[in-house]
Each structure stands twice: as structure tokens, then as C-alpha cells.
Amino acid sequence: MKLTITNLSAHLADRQILKDVSLSLLTGKVYALMGPNGSGKSTLAQIIMGNPAYEIPNPKSQIQINKKNILSMKPDERARQGIFLAFQNPITVPGVSVGNLLKTAYQSIHGKKPKGNGVVANPALSVWEFNTLLVEKAKNLGIPQEFLGRAVNDNFSGGEKKKLEMLQALTLKPKFALFDEIDTGLDVDALQTVARTIMDLKRQGTGVLIITHYQRILKYVKPDFVHVLVNGSIVASGGYTLAKDIEKNGYKKFIGNHSKN
């Protein structure tokens, strides 16, 4: 399965952030999107997920899953198409427990879906089956079981919030998972746990996009492809060696060749 972005330009208020960005993601592959602060990396992830704050002025812009244009879909519709976004700064959701959030989201995405002939496809797991699955996945991430009964991100540390994002991705089993600076603020142990989870997602067939400034997490998750975004444009693409070159030499040569007008 393929997620294809074509000629994507985006404005926020009167400021252009993305300029005719085109790239493709395949399921079962890991991609890294690198670039300096303010280059538009998080904007790209937000637009893929359907944030309505951004204006898409180019009528030729498209975001497709297997040639189906999803650009007009709302975020929940895109989630049901198989897109997941882990936020850079996850918010607290008072009164909603982790377990209830994930159960509701799982049912919405993978639950009973009537077909034209009345046959039900993808039956939802029972409450017991789902809870068993959730506890097992939380344990593998080092998340205590009692955290599943707490409000989402309520008094969670930065590392715990990032692990919770990974738990959501593992549980919801998206076709494409976007991780916006998932490595920020993690110690080495937590970073390795996140990296193992990303590899688990890859093995289960999820296409993964890691958005990051530097190579830290990429030492544990070697991407199949690396793209560099500077001033809203893709300025370089390559393999893991491109990430290593950026770690050594920074973004100077890319910024110099693609300065703002």
C-alpha cells in the first residue's frame, strides 16, 4: 500500500510553509524526514493528518492512499483510512482514561463494518480480548498497568507521554504512522524502547515516518529512506548515509542552497 503526496503547498494565515512537496511512503518501510527548526516538518505531518488550520491553495495538491485522494477528509476519516499521528507535544485529556480512549478508537477503526450484503467485516474484539491485548502491549513498553486507568497524559512525564503515543500506534495498527519528534526528551533506555516499537510496527506492515532534527533515534532505527526538508521544500533524498552526513556536517550546505526569498 502506498501513501502519495503530490505538489503539496500549504499556507498558515499569509505565510507559505510548504512549497510543492512530493514524496511517497510504502507500508512496511521506515522513512526519516529531517531538517532544521522551522523547515515545515511538523506542518507536513499535521496536514497529512488533516489539521484544518492550514490552507492548501494549489488545486493540484493531493494526498492519496492507493490512489484515493484523502485531502478533503476530516481527521477521523483519515484515521479510519489508516493514518496515525503521534504528536510532538501530547496534550492531557482530563476525564478520559487511556484504556477507554484506546478501546473507543480501536472500535471506530477496526470495529464492525456492515457490507452491502449485510455481512459484517472486521469484527471488534471483545472487552476481555482487548484489555488482555492492551495490558500485554503496555507491559512490553514498560508502562505499568495502573496507567491504563489514568486520564490520558495526566501527570505523565515526558518519556511516559511518548511511550503512550507508541502504545496507541501498536494498539491501533495503522497503515501509516507519523512520529513527530518522538525522540525528544527521552533517555537512552526509553529511546531504545521506542526504537524497538517502531521496528515492531515495520514488521507488522506499517509504513513509518520519523520526523527528527538529528540522527539520535536513527542509530537504533536505520531508515530505508531519508528526506531533507528545508524552507518548505524537499532538497535532498537518500539512504541512511544521508542522515549520517547530516549528523557530521549539519544542514549548512542545504540551507545555503535553498535560502528564503
SULMOVEN-V937328 format. One record per helix or strand. SS is the DSSP state (~ for helix, > for strand). FROM is the first residue (numbers start at 0). TO is the last residue. If there is no record, write none. Layout:
ss=<SS:SS>
from=<FROM:FROM>
to=<TO:TO>
This chain:
ss=<>:>:>:~:>:>:>:~:>:>:~:>:>:~:~:>:~:>:~:>:~:>:>:~:~>
from=<1:14:29:40:54:61:67:74:82:92:97:112:119:126:144:150:157:175:187:206:216:224:232:239:251>
to=<11:25:33:48:54:64:68:79:85:96:109:113:120:139:148:151:171:179:202:211:218:229:237:248:256>
